[in-house]
Amino acid sequence: MAGTSDRQGLPEQVSSTAQLLADLNAQDVVALDLSGKSSVTDYFVIGTVSSQSQLRGIVKAMDEHFTASGIECRHGARGRTQDLWTLLDCSDFIVHLMTREARDFYALEKLWFESSKVEFAAGKQSPT
């Protein structure tokens, strides 16, 4: 997947994004390596939010993180929060912030079950 980010640093960008979601108390955070399996992106980072205020706070923090890290999100995070599912498209990876209901319904991890998980700091990653 060709994109705007540094290809060698991409796994670290994905890991740091997943860790930030966990640090911001998103639940069941998982990062999936879709390399060679998707024509759209190379990675998904998925987290569950419990409220709209948590979603807004996470989106704001993610936007600041991306700006500080030089990660270009083509569809920026500002003003893009939806009720059930918010998507932050960073080209080579996509962040999915979902309510529990949306996450259970769409079951992205099951859809991409052949993908390997990307490791990030121990103790925060969901055992799913």
N, C-alpha and C positions, 0 to 999 in steps of 0.2 A: 504494500500500500504506500504509494508516494504521498508525502505530506510536507508540511512546513516545519516539522520539528526535527531535531537532531536524532537521526536513526539510532546511533550508538547509545544515546542517553535515554531513549524511549522507555525501556523497562524501568529505569529509575524514576522517570516522570510518572509512570503509571503507579509504581509503588508509593511514591510520595503523595500522590493524589489519593490513593486508597487509605494511606495512613492518616492523612488530613481528615478524610471523612470519618474514620474511626475516632480520631481525637475530638471531632465535633459532635460526637455521640450519635452519628448515624448508626443504625442497627444492621447486623448481618452483612457487613461490608465484604465484598468479594471482587477480585480483579481477575478477568479471564483473558487468556491469550488466544486470540482468534486468528493469528497469523496463518495464512494459507487456507483458511476456512471461510473467510468473508471477503467480498470484493468492496465492502463499504469502509471497513476500519480494521485495525490490527488488535485492538484491545477494547474490552468493556470494563468499566468500573461501576459497580452497582451497590447502592445503599438504600436502606429503608428509613423514611422519616416518619415521625409520629404526629406532627402538627404543621400547619402552614407557617407558623412563626419559626419553627425549627428549619423548615425548608428555606424560607427567606434568609435566615442567618447563614445557613450553609452555602447558599448560592452566592451571597455577598462575600463570604470568606474564600470560596473557590475562585471567584473573579479576581480578588486581590492576590491570591496565590498564583494564578495563571499569569497575571500582569508582572508580578515580582520575579517569576521564574522564566519569563520570556516565552511562555506557551501561548500560542495564538488559538483562541476559540473563534471559529468562523462566525458562529451565531451568538456571540457573547451572552453572558448570563443575565445581565441587567434586564429586569422587567419581563422575564420569560418564565416565571413560576406558574405552573398549572396546578389544578386541584389534585390530580392523581399521579402524574408522572411528568417530571421535568428532565429534559435532555440537554446536556452541554456538549456540543460537538467540537472537539479539538482535533479533528481530521484523523490523526493516527490512533486516537482513542476517544471513546465516547463515555461520558459520565451519565448514568441513569439514577435519578433520585425519585423513589417511588413510595407511595403509601403501602402499608402491608397488604391491603386488598388488591391493589394493582400488581404488586410483586407476586402474590400468590396466583392471580389470574393469568398473567402473562408468562410467568415461570421461565425467565430468560436463561437461568442456569440449566434448566432441563432441555430447553431448545438447543443450547450450545454445549451439551453434555460431553462432547468429545474434546472440548477445549481444556487446556491445563490452567491451573490457578497460578497467579503471580503472587509470590510471597511478599509480605510486608511485615512490619515489626510484630513480634510474637505477643500474644496475650490479648490482642484486639480482634483478630480475624475470626470470622464465623466458622464453625466446624461444618457448615453445609457443604 
